[in-house]
Amino acid sequence: MTFFKFRRNKNVRVIKPRSRMDRIWTMLSWACKIGFLVWLYVHLSEILITAILALAVWYVLLPLLRKNKRGVRPR
């Protein structure tokens, strides 16, 4: 019993003409992929900038403010 029919010419490929819907689908999927990557880049860079600013405030501005408060003596 054979389940498969073997073709003699395996190296001959039949190139089907792509339909219009197939092209539109491909373009849509690529647009979605590129849009998602752009969105990801924008939001990751935004998070990174926010984190850097927060660290700068925490390690630079807060010690300066504390140093100024230490100089003032309570009466």
C-alpha positions as CSV (number, residue, x, y, z in Angstrom):
1,M,0.0,0.0,0.0
2,T,1.4,3.4,-1.0
3,F,-0.1,6.5,0.5
4,F,2.0,8.9,-1.6
5,K,2.1,9.4,-5.3
6,F,5.7,10.2,-6.3
7,R,6.2,12.6,-9.1
8,R,9.1,11.9,-11.5
9,N,10.1,15.6,-11.9
10,K,10.6,16.9,-8.4
11,N,12.7,19.8,-9.4
12,V,10.1,21.4,-11.6
13,R,8.1,24.0,-9.6
14,V,4.7,25.3,-10.7
15,I,4.8,29.1,-10.0
16,K,1.3,30.3,-9.4
17,P,0.4,33.8,-10.2
18,R,-0.3,35.7,-7.0
19,S,-3.7,37.0,-6.6
20,R,-4.5,40.7,-5.7
21,M,-5.9,39.7,-2.3
22,D,-2.6,37.9,-1.5
23,R,-0.6,41.0,-2.4
24,I,-2.8,43.2,-0.3
25,W,-2.6,40.7,2.6
26,T,1.2,40.6,2.4
27,M,1.4,44.4,2.4
28,L,-0.9,44.7,5.3
29,S,1.1,42.1,7.4
30,W,4.3,44.0,6.6
31,A,2.7,47.3,7.5
32,C,1.6,45.8,10.8
33,K,5.0,44.4,11.6
34,I,6.8,47.7,10.8
35,G,4.2,49.7,12.7
36,F,4.6,47.5,15.8
37,L,8.4,47.8,15.7
38,V,8.2,51.6,15.4
39,W,5.6,51.7,18.3
40,L,7.9,49.4,20.4
41,Y,11.0,51.6,19.7
42,V,9.1,54.8,20.6
43,H,7.7,53.5,23.8
44,L,10.9,51.7,24.9
45,S,13.0,54.8,24.3
46,E,10.3,56.9,26.2
47,I,10.6,54.5,29.2
48,L,14.4,54.6,29.0
49,I,14.5,58.5,28.9
50,T,12.0,58.6,31.9
51,A,14.2,56.1,33.8
52,I,17.4,58.1,33.2
53,L,15.6,61.4,34.2
54,A,14.3,59.7,37.4
55,L,17.8,58.4,38.3
56,A,19.3,61.8,37.6
57,V,16.7,63.5,39.9
58,W,17.2,60.9,42.6
59,Y,21.0,60.9,42.7
60,V,21.7,64.6,41.8
61,L,18.9,66.8,42.8
62,L,17.8,65.1,46.0
63,P,21.3,65.1,47.7
64,L,21.6,68.8,46.8
65,L,18.3,69.6,48.4
66,R,19.2,67.7,51.5
67,K,22.5,69.4,51.8
68,N,20.8,72.8,51.6
69,K,18.3,71.8,54.3
70,R,21.1,70.5,56.6
71,G,22.7,74.0,56.7
72,V,19.5,75.7,58.1
73,R,19.5,75.3,61.9
74,P,16.2,75.0,63.6
75,R,15.6,77.6,66.4
